[in-house]
């Protein structure tokens, strides 16, 4: 079996190189005529020019301050990153929920309710 080569990309916020599996791809919404709405593309399937960012809120803030998102995507400087922010907040929430230990009594109650 052939091994896939590791592709490195540069984060637009930190300017550091990482394997592309550690970064989030962002693109301009293909349905947006004004080319302002930026989407998270975790599956890397959306068409168009993409940019890569470290998947955390601090990196998003830093990229916005540097105006790196619009520049990297060759879009207007006033891009809407609300969708990317919501995606990252959801990822943080999911990580916190999975790290939280569950109470054994809670598990038993849930199991008995299913019978």
C-alpha positions in Angstrom: 0.0 0.0 0.0 1.4 3.4 -1.0 1.6 6.0 1.7 0.1 9.4 1.0 2.7 12.2 1.1 2.3 14.7 3.9 1.2 18.1 2.5 2.3 21.2 4.4 0.3 24.4 4.4 0.9 27.8 5.9 -1.5 29.2 8.5 -2.7 32.7 7.4 -2.8 33.8 11.0 0.5 32.6 12.5 2.5 32.1 9.2 3.7 28.7 10.6 3.7 25.6 8.4 1.7 22.5 9.5 0.5 19.3 7.9 -2.8 20.1 6.2 -4.6 17.6 8.4 -3.9 20.0 11.4 -5.4 23.1 9.6 -8.9 24.2 8.6 -9.5 25.2 5.0 -11.7 28.3 4.5 -13.2 29.5 1.2 -15.5 32.2 -0.1 -19.1 31.0 -0.3 -19.6 30.0 -3.9 -23.2 31.1 -3.7 -22.3 34.6 -2.5 -22.4 37.1 -5.4 -20.7 39.8 -3.4 -17.8 37.5 -2.4 -17.9 38.4 1.3 -19.1 35.4 3.2 -16.3 33.0 4.3 -17.1 29.3 5.0 -15.3 26.6 6.9 -14.5 23.7 4.6 -13.4 20.9 7.0 -13.9 18.2 4.2 -11.9 20.3 1.7 -14.4 19.8 -1.0 -15.8 23.3 -1.7 -14.8 24.9 -5.0 -12.7 28.0 -5.2 -9.5 29.5 -3.8 -8.9 28.3 -0.3 -6.8 29.5 2.6 -5.6 27.5 5.7 -5.9 28.6 9.3 -5.1 27.0 12.7 -8.5 25.8 13.9 -8.9 28.0 17.0 -10.6 31.3 17.8 -7.3 33.1 18.6 -6.0 32.4 15.2 -9.2 33.6 13.6 -9.0 36.9 15.6 -5.3 37.3 14.6 -6.1 36.7 10.9 -8.9 39.3 11.1 -6.7 41.9 12.7 -4.0 41.3 10.0 -6.7 41.4 7.3 -5.1 38.2 6.1 -8.4 36.4 5.3 -9.5 38.8 2.5 -6.0 39.0 1.2 -5.4 35.2 1.1 -8.8 34.6 -0.6 -8.4 37.6 -3.0 -11.7 39.0 -1.8 -12.9 42.3 -0.4 -11.2 43.4 2.8 -14.6 43.3 4.7 -15.2 39.6 4.7 -17.9 38.0 6.9 -16.3 35.2 9.0 -19.4 34.5 11.1 -19.8 31.0 9.7 -16.1 30.1 10.5 -16.5 31.5 14.0 -19.6 29.4 14.6 -17.9 26.3 13.3 -14.9 26.8 15.6 -17.1 27.6 18.7 -19.0 24.4 18.0 -15.8 22.4 17.8 -14.6 23.8 21.2 -18.0 23.0 22.7 -17.9 19.4 21.4 -14.4 18.9 22.7 -15.4 20.2 26.1 -18.5 17.9 26.2 -16.5 14.8 25.3 -13.8 15.6 27.9 -16.4 16.0 30.7 -16.6 12.8 32.8 -20.1 11.4 33.0 -21.7 10.4 36.3 -22.3 6.6 36.6 -25.8 7.3 38.1 -26.6 9.4 35.1 -25.7 6.5 32.8 -27.8 4.0 34.7 -30.8 6.4 34.6 -30.4 6.8 30.9 -30.2 3.0 30.4 -33.2 2.3 32.6 -35.3 4.9 30.7 -34.7 3.1 27.4 -36.3 -0.2 28.6 
